[in-house]
């Protein structure tokens, strides 16, 4: 009786694809929440300046060794702060990429395939 439906037999595959897409979307949202909770620390000046950031790249704090807070060294301190922030953001990107690759692998996606994030 259903022989004449032809292409409609593929609806089951479409339902599987939609379910998989919904599952992937949920896992991606969960990963984004996890990245917002993960903290990385960037450093500059051999640890004299440290910047904390989430794995999403949001800077959440700075630690500056008081020994470098000398008025005549203002530009050096500013450069160290920027360097620490850039280091933290680089580490955040690396951590995010690592977690996204792990998620993609868990979903059976080919290596190197980028997930939206």
MODELLER restraints for C-alpha pairs under 7 A, 6 or more apart:
rsr = mdl.restraints
at = mdl.atoms
rsr.add(forms.Gaussian(group=physical.xy_distance, feature=features.Distance(at['CA:35:A'], at['CA:54:A']), mean=6.61, stdev=0.5))
rsr.add(forms.Gaussian(group=physical.xy_distance, feature=features.Distance(at['CA:35:A'], at['CA:55:A']), mean=4.88, stdev=0.5))
rsr.add(forms.Gaussian(group=physical.xy_distance, feature=features.Distance(at['CA:35:A'], at['CA:56:A']), mean=5.59, stdev=0.5))
rsr.add(forms.Gaussian(group=physical.xy_distance, feature=features.Distance(at['CA:35:A'], at['CA:96:A']), mean=6.75, stdev=0.5))
rsr.add(forms.Gaussian(group=physical.xy_distance, feature=features.Distance(at['CA:36:A'], at['CA:54:A']), mean=5.46, stdev=0.5))
rsr.add(forms.Gaussian(group=physical.xy_distance, feature=features.Distance(at['CA:36:A'], at['CA:55:A']), mean=6.09, stdev=0.5))
rsr.add(forms.Gaussian(group=physical.xy_distance, feature=features.Distance(at['CA:36:A'], at['CA:56:A']), mean=5.71, stdev=0.5))
rsr.add(forms.Gaussian(group=physical.xy_distance, feature=features.Distance(at['CA:37:A'], at['CA:54:A']), mean=6.34, stdev=0.5))
rsr.add(forms.Gaussian(group=physical.xy_distance, feature=features.Distance(at['CA:38:A'], at['CA:54:A']), mean=5.39, stdev=0.5))
rsr.add(forms.Gaussian(group=physical.xy_distance, feature=features.Distance(at['CA:38:A'], at['CA:55:A']), mean=5.39, stdev=0.5))
rsr.add(forms.Gaussian(group=physical.xy_distance, feature=features.Distance(at['CA:39:A'], at['CA:52:A']), mean=6.61, stdev=0.5))
rsr.add(forms.Gaussian(group=physical.xy_distance, feature=features.Distance(at['CA:39:A'], at['CA:53:A']), mean=5.57, stdev=0.5))
rsr.add(forms.Gaussian(group=physical.xy_distance, feature=features.Distance(at['CA:39:A'], at['CA:54:A']), mean=4.49, stdev=0.5))
rsr.add(forms.Gaussian(group=physical.xy_distance, feature=features.Distance(at['CA:39:A'], at['CA:55:A']), mean=5.90, stdev=0.5))
rsr.add(forms.Gaussian(group=physical.xy_distance, feature=features.Distance(at['CA:40:A'], at['CA:52:A']), mean=5.80, stdev=0.5))
rsr.add(forms.Gaussian(group=physical.xy_distance, feature=features.Distance(at['CA:40:A'], at['CA:53:A']), mean=5.46, stdev=0.5))
rsr.add(forms.Gaussian(group=physical.xy_distance, feature=features.Distance(at['CA:40:A'], at['CA:54:A']), mean=6.11, stdev=0.5))
rsr.add(forms.Gaussian(group=physical.xy_distance, feature=features.Distance(at['CA:40:A'], at['CA:55:A']), mean=6.40, stdev=0.5))
rsr.add(forms.Gaussian(group=physical.xy_distance, feature=features.Distance(at['CA:40:A'], at['CA:88:A']), mean=6.22, stdev=0.5))
rsr.add(forms.Gaussian(group=physical.xy_distance, feature=features.Distance(at['CA:40:A'], at['CA:91:A']), mean=6.51, stdev=0.5))
rsr.add(forms.Gaussian(group=physical.xy_distance, feature=features.Distance(at['CA:40:A'], at['CA:92:A']), mean=6.17, stdev=0.5))
rsr.add(forms.Gaussian(group=physical.xy_distance, feature=features.Distance(at['CA:41:A'], at['CA:50:A']), mean=6.50, stdev=0.5))
rsr.add(forms.Gaussian(group=physical.xy_distance, feature=features.Distance(at['CA:41:A'], at['CA:51:A']), mean=5.57, stdev=0.5))
rsr.add(forms.Gaussian(group=physical.xy_distance, feature=features.Distance(at['CA:41:A'], at['CA:52:A']), mean=4.56, stdev=0.5))
rsr.add(forms.Gaussian(group=physical.xy_distance, feature=features.Distance(at['CA:41:A'], at['CA:53:A']), mean=6.41, stdev=0.5))
rsr.add(forms.Gaussian(group=physical.xy_distance, feature=features.Distance(at['CA:41:A'], at['CA:88:A']), mean=5.32, stdev=0.5))
rsr.add(forms.Gaussian(group=physical.xy_distance, feature=features.Distance(at['CA:42:A'], at['CA:50:A']), mean=5.55, stdev=0.5))
rsr.add(forms.Gaussian(group=physical.xy_distance, feature=features.Distance(at['CA:42:A'], at['CA:51:A']), mean=5.09, stdev=0.5))
rsr.add(forms.Gaussian(group=physical.xy_distance, feature=features.Distance(at['CA:42:A'], at['CA:52:A']), mean=6.44, stdev=0.5))
rsr.add(forms.Gaussian(group=physical.xy_distance, feature=features.Distance(at['CA:42:A'], at['CA:84:A']), mean=4.98, stdev=0.5))
rsr.add(forms.Gaussian(group=physical.xy_distance, feature=features.Distance(at['CA:42:A'], at['CA:85:A']), mean=6.27, stdev=0.5))
rsr.add(forms.Gaussian(group=physical.xy_distance, feature=features.Distance(at['CA:42:A'], at['CA:87:A']), mean=4.58, stdev=0.5))
rsr.add(forms.Gaussian(group=physical.xy_distance, feature=features.Distance(at['CA:42:A'], at['CA:88:A']), mean=3.71, stdev=0.5))
rsr.add(forms.Gaussian(group=physical.xy_distance, feature=features.Distance(at['CA:43:A'], at['CA:49:A']), mean=5.73, stdev=0.5))
rsr.add(forms.Gaussian(group=physical.xy_distance, feature=features.Distance(at['CA:43:A'], at['CA:50:A']), mean=4.45, stdev=0.5))
rsr.add(forms.Gaussian(group=physical.xy_distance, feature=features.Distance(at['CA:43:A'], at['CA:51:A']), mean=6.38, stdev=0.5))
rsr.add(forms.Gaussian(group=physical.xy_distance, feature=features.Distance(at['CA:43:A'], at['CA:84:A']), mean=4.52, stdev=0.5))
rsr.add(forms.Gaussian(group=physical.xy_distance, feature=features.Distance(at['CA:43:A'], at['CA:87:A']), mean=6.35, stdev=0.5))
rsr.add(forms.Gaussian(group=physical.xy_distance, feature=features.Distance(at['CA:44:A'], at['CA:50:A']), mean=6.51, stdev=0.5))
rsr.add(forms.Gaussian(group=physical.xy_distance, feature=features.Distance(at['CA:44:A'], at['CA:80:A']), mean=5.53, stdev=0.5))
rsr.add(forms.Gaussian(group=physical.xy_distance, feature=features.Distance(at['CA:44:A'], at['CA:83:A']), mean=5.80, stdev=0.5))
rsr.add(forms.Gaussian(group=physical.xy_distance, feature=features.Distance(at['CA:44:A'], at['CA:84:A']), mean=4.82, stdev=0.5))
rsr.add(forms.Gaussian(group=physical.xy_distance, feature=features.Distance(at['CA:45:A'], at['CA:80:A']), mean=6.30, stdev=0.5))
rsr.add(forms.Gaussian(group=physical.xy_distance, feature=features.Distance(at['CA:48:A'], at['CA:64:A']), mean=5.98, stdev=0.5))
rsr.add(forms.Gaussian(group=physical.xy_distance, feature=features.Distance(at['CA:48:A'], at['CA:65:A']), mean=5.13, stdev=0.5))
rsr.add(forms.Gaussian(group=physical.xy_distance, feature=features.Distance(at['CA:49:A'], at['CA:63:A']), mean=5.71, stdev=0.5))
rsr.add(forms.Gaussian(group=physical.xy_distance, feature=features.Distance(at['CA:49:A'], at['CA:64:A']), mean=4.63, stdev=0.5))
rsr.add(forms.Gaussian(group=physical.xy_distance, feature=features.Distance(at['CA:49:A'], at['CA:65:A']), mean=6.37, stdev=0.5))
rsr.add(forms.Gaussian(group=physical.xy_distance, feature=features.Distance(at['CA:49:A'], at['CA:80:A']), mean=6.34, stdev=0.5))
rsr.add(forms.Gaussian(group=physical.xy_distance, feature=features.Distance(at['CA:49:A'], at['CA:81:A']), mean=6.19, stdev=0.5))
rsr.add(forms.Gaussian(group=physical.xy_distance, feature=features.Distance(at['CA:49:A'], at['CA:84:A']), mean=6.28, stdev=0.5))
rsr.add(forms.Gaussian(group=physical.xy_distance, feature=features.Distance(at['CA:50:A'], at['CA:62:A']), mean=5.65, stdev=0.5))
rsr.add(forms.Gaussian(group=physical.xy_distance, feature=features.Distance(at['CA:50:A'], at['CA:63:A']), mean=5.03, stdev=0.5))
rsr.add(forms.Gaussian(group=physical.xy_distance, feature=features.Distance(at['CA:50:A'], at['CA:64:A']), mean=6.55, stdev=0.5))
rsr.add(forms.Gaussian(group=physical.xy_distance, feature=features.Distance(at['CA:50:A'], at['CA:84:A']), mean=5.64, stdev=0.5))
rsr.add(forms.Gaussian(group=physical.xy_distance, feature=features.Distance(at['CA:51:A'], at['CA:59:A']), mean=7.00, stdev=0.5))
rsr.add(forms.Gaussian(group=physical.xy_distance, feature=features.Distance(at['CA:51:A'], at['CA:61:A']), mean=5.75, stdev=0.5))
rsr.add(forms.Gaussian(group=physical.xy_distance, feature=features.Distance(at['CA:51:A'], at['CA:62:A']), mean=4.52, stdev=0.5))
rsr.add(forms.Gaussian(group=physical.xy_distance, feature=features.Distance(at['CA:51:A'], at['CA:63:A']), mean=6.43, stdev=0.5))
rsr.add(forms.Gaussian(group=physical.xy_distance, feature=features.Distance(at['CA:51:A'], at['CA:84:A']), mean=5.41, stdev=0.5))
rsr.add(forms.Gaussian(group=physical.xy_distance, feature=features.Distance(at['CA:51:A'], at['CA:85:A']), mean=5.40, stdev=0.5))
rsr.add(forms.Gaussian(group=physical.xy_distance, feature=features.Distance(at['CA:51:A'], at['CA:88:A']), mean=6.09, stdev=0.5))
rsr.add(forms.Gaussian(group=physical.xy_distance, feature=features.Distance(at['CA:52:A'], at['CA:59:A']), mean=5.81, stdev=0.5))
rsr.add(forms.Gaussian(group=physical.xy_distance, feature=features.Distance(at['CA:52:A'], at['CA:60:A']), mean=5.45, stdev=0.5))
rsr.add(forms.Gaussian(group=physical.xy_distance, feature=features.Distance(at['CA:52:A'], at['CA:61:A']), mean=5.02, stdev=0.5))
rsr.add(forms.Gaussian(group=physical.xy_distance, feature=features.Distance(at['CA:52:A'], at['CA:62:A']), mean=6.22, stdev=0.5))
rsr.add(forms.Gaussian(group=physical.xy_distance, feature=features.Distance(at['CA:52:A'], at['CA:88:A']), mean=6.45, stdev=0.5))
rsr.add(forms.Gaussian(group=physical.xy_distance, feature=features.Distance(at['CA:53:A'], at['CA:59:A']), mean=4.05, stdev=0.5))
rsr.add(forms.Gaussian(group=physical.xy_distance, feature=features.Distance(at['CA:53:A'], at['CA:60:A']), mean=5.09, stdev=0.5))
rsr.add(forms.Gaussian(group=physical.xy_distance, feature=features.Distance(at['CA:53:A'], at['CA:88:A']), mean=6.06, stdev=0.5))
rsr.add(forms.Gaussian(group=physical.xy_distance, feature=features.Distance(at['CA:53:A'], at['CA:89:A']), mean=6.91, stdev=0.5))
rsr.add(forms.Gaussian(group=physical.xy_distance, feature=features.Distance(at['CA:54:A'], at['CA:92:A']), mean=6.53, stdev=0.5))
rsr.add(forms.Gaussian(group=physical.xy_distance, feature=features.Distance(at['CA:55:A'], at['CA:92:A']), mean=4.15, stdev=0.5))
rsr.add(forms.Gaussian(group=physical.xy_distance, feature=features.Distance(at['CA:55:A'], at['CA:93:A']), mean=6.66, stdev=0.5))
rsr.add(forms.Gaussian(group=physical.xy_distance, feature=features.Distance(at['CA:55:A'], at['CA:95:A']), mean=6.12, stdev=0.5))
rsr.add(forms.Gaussian(group=physical.xy_distance, feature=features.Distance(at['CA:55:A'], at['CA:96:A']), mean=5.79, stdev=0.5))
rsr.add(forms.Gaussian(group=physical.xy_distance, feature=features.Distance(at['CA:56:A'], at['CA:92:A']), mean=6.09, stdev=0.5))
rsr.add(forms.Gaussian(group=physical.xy_distance, feature=features.Distance(at['CA:56:A'], at['CA:96:A']), mean=6.70, stdev=0.5))
rsr.add(forms.Gaussian(group=physical.xy_distance, feature=features.Distance(at['CA:57:A'], at['CA:89:A']), mean=5.10, stdev=0.5))
rsr.add(forms.Gaussian(group=physical.xy_distance, feature=features.Distance(at['CA:57:A'], at['CA:92:A']), mean=5.30, stdev=0.5))
rsr.add(forms.Gaussian(group=physical.xy_distance, feature=features.Distance(at['CA:57:A'], at['CA:93:A']), mean=6.79, stdev=0.5))
rsr.add(forms.Gaussian(group=physical.xy_distance, feature=features.Distance(at['CA:68:A'], at['CA:77:A']), mean=6.86, stdev=0.5))
rsr.add(forms.Gaussian(group=physical.xy_distance, feature=features.Distance(at['CA:100:A'], at['CA:115:A']), mean=6.80, stdev=0.5))
rsr.add(forms.Gaussian(group=physical.xy_distance, feature=features.Distance(at['CA:105:A'], at['CA:111:A']), mean=6.88, stdev=0.5))
